[in-house]
Amino acid sequence: MNPRLHALAAFGFVASSFEQSARLALWSVLRHRRRTLIAIVAVAFGAAALILAQAFIEWIFWATREGTIQSGLGHIHVSRKGFQQHGRADLERFVLPDDSPVLAAIKALPDVVAVAPRLYFSGLGSHGDSTLSFVGEGVDPASERRFGSINIIVAGDNLAADAPKAITMGEGYAANLGVAVGDTVVLLTTTSTGGVNAAEVRVRGLFATISKAYDDSAVRVPIALAHELLREAGAHEWVVVLRDTDQTRAVLDTLRTRFAKSDLEFTPWYDLADFYNKTVDLLSRQMALIKMIIGLIIVLTIGNSMMMGVMERTNEIGTALALGTRKRGILAQFVLEGILLGLVGGVLGVTIGVVLAHAISAVGIPMPPPPGQARAYRAGMIVTTPAVATALALAVTTSLVAAIYPAWKASRTRVVDALRHNR
């Protein structure tokens, strides 16, 4: 026989066998409606639960990320090389000039909303009989307002360009110093030349961030006042604010390529957001555990359902084998039944999960105040394409895994024993 014709005949036989197995699998699924319904409901429940859990965690990731960025971290920090590792111990070595052409070039990039200068210093704050050390930041009030819509001010007002002698301080620091909004405080610092300088300022507002330790020691002042206290111009960092957080990597690559020969380093927000990174790591581990539990539930449910099917259809399996059906045909039929149950249940579950996620997000989920804060909030849900694909893939894959043993058991049935079953 011509080898090409032989190959075509073999392919036709395989295709015919597969088509027959598929039809028998569909017929079997439709015939045992009660068992099929139980299996599909279990798979759908698992897929919907996975969608809802993942959507809630995605919202937490988004809220934590944007809250961290908009509360003052920004998207990209520009500083002299070595500042992130050693700059806090020797601030004078890492000062950036105010009139740098690099600063103007960064501001001109299309995705950049603002570039906020930061000048760091430390000193003592005095009010009445109380004196406490602080960690200070000199900032540009106009640029800081471009960070986003998240307001970290819990009392009073934020810094303003028309109030050069007004400051804000952390909620914890104000409480420890015994200060309220409107009180007068004396700030004492060491200048860049080693001298001592002081300024009398008014507390304009109190802020609260996700870091209680920072709030217990932080003071923010207009950068002009910081220049006056330190008797030094410039800034230690330029904090770049972008239109969209998703553009961070692209802009970062542009800056590093364009200014590769400069003495500057560009640090993205995700390298500085320690709390966010730890939150993502913790919740990702929990999500992996949830996937394992849901997968185990689907495997047990589908596996139990199909084993019952094998036992109930022993006579049918024996008859099919006696009529010439090969063992691999029986194996394929039961495997296809499992895949079909997983696919139908997965599609149904994903649909229910997506609809519920959008409905719950529209209403909102009441949440208690985060650690270190006093304000409650309403959470939402964010459904992503990878989450939908993961839920559907998990439903089909686990159903396939659950069907392998029952299918193998059915294909190993002895014809004589099967025909005598229940007789």
C-alpha positions in Angstrom: 0.0 0.0 0.0 1.2 3.5 -0.8 2.7 5.0 2.5 0.9 8.2 1.9 -2.4 6.5 1.6 -1.6 4.4 4.6 -0.9 7.6 6.6 -4.2 9.1 5.4 -6.1 6.0 6.4 -4.5 5.9 9.8 -5.3 9.6 10.4 -8.9 9.0 9.3 -9.3 6.1 11.7 -7.9 8.2 14.6 -10.1 11.2 13.7 -13.1 8.9 13.4 -12.3 7.2 16.8 -11.9 10.6 18.5 -15.1 11.9 17.0 -16.9 8.8 18.2 -15.4 9.1 21.7 -16.4 12.8 21.8 -20.0 12.0 20.8 -20.3 9.2 23.4 -18.8 11.5 26.0 -21.3 14.2 25.3 -24.2 11.7 25.3 -23.0 10.2 28.6 -22.8 13.7 30.2 -26.3 14.6 29.0 -27.8 11.3 30.0 -26.7 11.3 33.7 -28.2 14.7 34.4 -28.2 14.6 38.2 -24.5 13.5 38.6 -23.5 15.9 35.8 -25.3 18.8 37.5 -23.5 18.1 40.8 -20.1 18.0 39.1 -20.8 21.2 37.1 -22.0 23.1 40.2 -18.9 22.1 42.1 -16.6 23.2 39.3 -18.6 26.4 38.8 -18.5 27.2 42.6 -14.7 26.7 42.6 -14.2 28.9 39.5 -16.5 31.7 40.8 -14.8 31.6 44.3 -11.4 31.9 42.6 -12.5 34.9 40.5 -13.9 36.7 43.5 -10.9 36.1 45.7 -8.5 37.1 43.0 -10.5 40.2 42.1 -10.5 41.3 45.8 -6.8 40.8 46.1 -6.2 42.6 42.8 -8.1 45.6 44.3 -5.9 45.5 47.4 -2.8 45.5 45.3 -4.1 48.4 43.3 -5.2 50.4 46.3 -2.0 49.8 48.2 0.1 50.6 45.2 -1.7 53.9 44.4 -2.0 54.8 48.0 1.7 54.4 48.5 2.5 56.4 45.3 0.0 59.2 45.8 0.8 59.7 49.5 4.3 61.0 48.5 6.4 58.2 47.1 5.9 59.1 43.5 6.8 56.9 40.5 10.6 57.4 39.9 13.2 58.9 42.2 16.1 60.7 40.5 19.3 61.2 42.6 23.1 61.1 42.4 24.6 57.6 42.2 24.9 56.0 45.6 22.3 58.1 47.3 19.8 55.2 47.9 22.5 53.2 49.6 24.6 55.8 51.4 23.0 59.2 51.0 21.1 59.4 54.3 24.4 59.2 56.2 26.1 61.9 54.2 23.5 64.2 52.6 25.8 67.0 51.7 27.6 64.8 49.1 24.4 64.1 47.1 22.8 67.5 46.5 21.3 68.1 43.0 21.4 71.7 41.6 18.2 73.6 41.0 19.1 74.7 37.5 20.2 71.3 36.0 19.4 70.8 32.3 18.5 67.2 33.2 15.7 68.4 35.4 14.2 70.5 32.5 14.6 67.5 30.1 12.7 65.2 32.5 9.9 67.7 32.9 9.5 67.9 29.2 8.8 64.1 28.8 5.2 63.6 27.6 4.2 61.0 30.3 5.5 63.2 33.2 3.0 65.2 35.2 5.4 66.8 37.7 8.9 66.6 39.1 8.9 67.3 42.8 12.2 68.2 44.5 13.0 66.8 47.9 15.5 68.1 50.4 16.1 65.9 53.5 17.4 67.1 56.8 17.0 66.5 60.6 16.8 68.5 63.7 14.9 69.3 66.9 11.3 70.6 67.3 10.4 72.5 70.4 7.0 73.5 71.7 6.6 74.7 75.3 8.7 72.4 77.5 8.8 69.6 75.0 11.7 69.0 72.6 11.8 66.1 70.2 14.1 65.1 67.3 12.5 64.9 63.8 13.3 63.8 60.3 12.4 66.6 57.9 11.6 66.9 54.2 11.7 70.1 52.2 9.1 69.9 49.4 7.6 72.1 46.7 3.9 72.6 47.7 2.7 73.1 44.1 4.5 70.0 42.9 3.2 67.8 45.8 -0.4 68.6 44.9 0.1 66.8 41.5 0.7 63.4 43.2 -2.9 62.3 43.1 -6.3 62.4 44.8 -5.4 60.5 48.0 -5.3 63.0 50.8 -3.0 62.1 53.7 -3.9 65.2 55.7 -6.0 64.2 58.7 -6.3 67.6 60.4 -5.8 71.2 59.1 -4.5 71.9 55.6 -1.6 70.8 53.4 1.4 73.0 52.6 0.8 76.0 50.5 3.1 78.3 48.4 1.5 81.4 50.0 2.3 80.2 53.6 6.2 80.0 53.6 6.4 79.7 57.4 3.7 77.0 57.8 4.6 73.3 58.1 2.9 69.9 58.4 3.9 67.1 60.7 3.1 63.5 61.3 0.1 62.7 63.5 2.2 60.7 65.9 5.0 63.4 66.2 2.4 66.1 66.9 0.9 64.0 69.6 4.3 63.3 71.2 5.2 67.0 71.0 1.8 68.1 72.3 1.1 70.2 69.3 -2.2 70.9 67.5 -3.0 72.7 64.3 -2.3 76.4 64.6 0.3 76.1 67.3 3.8 77.6 66.9 6.9 75.4 66.9 10.6 76.2 66.8 12.7 74.1 64.4 16.4 73.8 65.2 18.7 72.4 62.6 22.4 72.1 61.7 23.5 74.0 58.5 25.6 72.5 55.8 28.6 74.3 57.1 28.2 72.9 60.7 26.5 75.9 62.2 23.1 76.1 64.0 20.0 77.7 62.6 16.4 78.0 63.9 13.0 79.1 62.6 9.7 79.8 64.2 6.9 78.2 62.2 3.2 77.5 62.5 1.7 74.0 62.3 -0.7 74.1 59.3 -1.8 70.4 59.2 -1.2 66.9 60.4 -0.7 63.9 58.1 -1.0 60.1 58.4 0.7 57.6 56.1 0.8 53.8 56.1 4.0 53.9 58.2 3.3 54.7 61.8 7.1 54.9 62.5 7.4 57.6 59.9 4.4 59.6 61.2 6.0 59.5 64.7 9.0 61.5 63.6 8.3 63.3 60.3 8.0 67.0 59.5 7.4 68.5 56.1 8.2 72.1 55.2 8.3 74.2 52.1 11.5 73.7 50.3 12.3 77.4 50.5 12.2 77.2 54.3 14.4 74.1 54.2 16.9 76.1 52.1 16.8 78.9 54.6 17.3 76.5 57.6 20.2 74.6 56.0 21.6 77.6 54.1 21.9 75.4 51.1 20.2 75.3 47.7 19.2 72.3 45.6 17.6 69.0 46.4 18.6 65.5 47.3 16.0 63.9 45.0 13.7 64.7 42.2 10.5 62.6 42.5 8.9 62.1 39.1 5.1 61.8 39.0 3.6 60.1 35.9 0.1 60.1 34.3 -0.2 56.4 34.7 1.6 53.9 37.0 1.7 51.4 34.2 4.1 53.7 32.3 6.7 53.4 35.0 8.9 50.8 33.3 8.8 52.5 29.9 9.7 55.9 31.3 12.4 54.4 33.6 14.0 52.7 30.6 13.9 56.0 28.6 15.6 57.9 31.5 18.3 55.3 32.0 19.1 55.2 28.3 19.0 58.9 27.7 21.1 59.8 30.8 23.3 56.7 30.9 26.5 58.8 31.0 25.4 61.1 33.8 26.1 60.6 37.5 22.4 60.1 38.2 20.5 57.0 39.2 16.8 56.3 38.6 15.0 54.3 41.2 11.4 53.1 40.5 8.7 53.1 43.1 8.5 49.3 43.4 12.1 49.2 44.6 11.3 51.6 47.4 7.8 50.4 48.5 8.8 47.8 51.1 5.3 47.6 52.6 3.7 47.1 49.2 6.2 44.4 48.2 5.6 42.5 51.5 1.8 42.8 51.0 2.0 41.4 47.5 4.2 38.5 48.6 2.0 37.6 51.6 -1.3 37.7 49.6 0.2 35.9 46.6 1.1 33.0 48.9 -2.4 33.0 50.3 -3.8 33.0 46.8 -1.7 30.0 45.9 -3.1 28.2 48.9 -6.7 29.1 47.8 -6.0 27.7 44.3 -4.7 24.5 45.8 -7.8 24.1 48.0 -10.2 24.8 45.1 -8.3 22.5 42.8 -8.5 19.7 45.4 -12.3 20.2 45.8 -12.8 19.9 42.0 -10.5 16.8 41.8 -12.4 15.0 44.5 -15.8 16.0 43.2 -15.1 15.1 39.5 -13.2 12.0 40.5 -16.0 10.7 42.7 -18.6 11.5 40.1 -16.7 9.7 37.3 -15.9 6.6 39.5 -19.6 6.3 40.2 -20.2 6.5 36.4 -17.6 3.8 35.8 -19.3 1.5 38.3 -22.8 2.1 36.9 -21.7 1.6 33.3 -19.6 -1.5 33.8 -22.0 -3.6 31.5 -21.9 -0.9 28.8 -18.1 -0.8 29.0 -17.9 -4.6 28.7 -20.4 -4.6 25.7 -18.4 -1.9 24.0 -15.1 -3.8 24.4 -16.8 -7.0 23.2 -18.0 -5.2 20.1 -14.4 -4.2 19.2 -13.9 -0.8 20.9 -10.3 -0.5 21.9 -9.1 0.3 25.4 -7.8 3.7 24.3 -11.2 4.5 23.0 -12.8 3.9 26.4 -9.9 5.9 28.0 -10.5 8.8 25.6 -14.2 8.8 26.2 -14.0 9.1 30.0 -11.1 11.7 29.7 -13.3 13.8 27.4 -16.2 13.5 29.8 -14.0 15.0 32.5 -12.7 17.8 30.2 -16.3 18.6 29.2 -17.5 18.8 32.8 -14.5 21.1 33.6 -15.1 23.3 30.6 -18.8 23.8 31.1 -18.4 24.3 34.9 -15.5 26.6 34.4 -17.3 28.8 31.9 -20.3 29.0 34.1 -18.3 29.7 37.2 -16.2 32.4 35.5 -19.4 34.1 34.2 -21.0 34.1 37.6 -17.8 35.3 39.3 -17.3 38.2 36.9 -20.9 39.3 37.2 -20.8 39.1 41.0 -17.4 40.9 41.2 -18.7 43.9 39.3 -21.9 43.9 41.3 -20.1 43.8 44.6 -17.5 46.4 43.5 -20.4 48.7 42.5 -21.8 48.5 46.0 -18.5 48.4 47.9 -17.2 46.3 50.7 -17.1 48.1 54.1 -13.6 47.7 55.6 -12.2 48.6 59.0 -9.4 51.1 59.3 -5.9 49.9 58.3 -3.3 49.4 61.0 -2.1 52.8 62.3 -5.1 54.7 60.8 -8.5 55.8 62.1 -10.5 56.0 58.9 -12.6 53.1 57.5 -13.0 52.7 53.7 -14.9 50.8 51.1 -13.1 48.2 49.1 -13.9 47.0 45.6 -12.9 44.3 43.1 -10.9 44.3 39.9 -11.3 41.5 37.4 -8.3 41.0 35.2 -7.9 38.8 32.1 -5.2 36.7 33.7 -7.5 36.0 36.6 -10.3 34.8 34.3 -7.8 32.7 32.3 -6.4 31.2 35.4 -9.8 30.3 36.8 -10.9 28.6 33.6 -7.6 26.8 33.2 -7.7 25.5 36.8 -11.3 24.2 36.2 -10.4 22.3 33.0 -7.0 21.1 34.2 -8.2 19.8 37.6 -11.1 18.1 35.9 -8.8 16.4 33.4 -6.5 15.2 36.3 -9.6 13.9 38.2 -10.7 12.0 35.1 -7.5 10.2 34.5 -7.8 7.5 37.1 -11.5 6.6 36.5 -10.7 6.6 32.7 -7.8 4.2 33.2 -9.9 2.0 35.5 -12.6 1.8 32.9 -10.2 1.0 30.1 -8.7 -1.9 32.2 -12.1 -3.6 32.7 -12.1 -7.3 31.7 -14.8 -8.1 29.2 -16.0 -11.3 30.8 -16.3 -9.7 34.3 -18.0 -6.6 32.9 -20.7 -8.7 31.1 -21.4 -10.7 34.2 -21.6 -7.5 36.4 -24.8 -7.3 38.5 -26.0 -10.7 37.2 
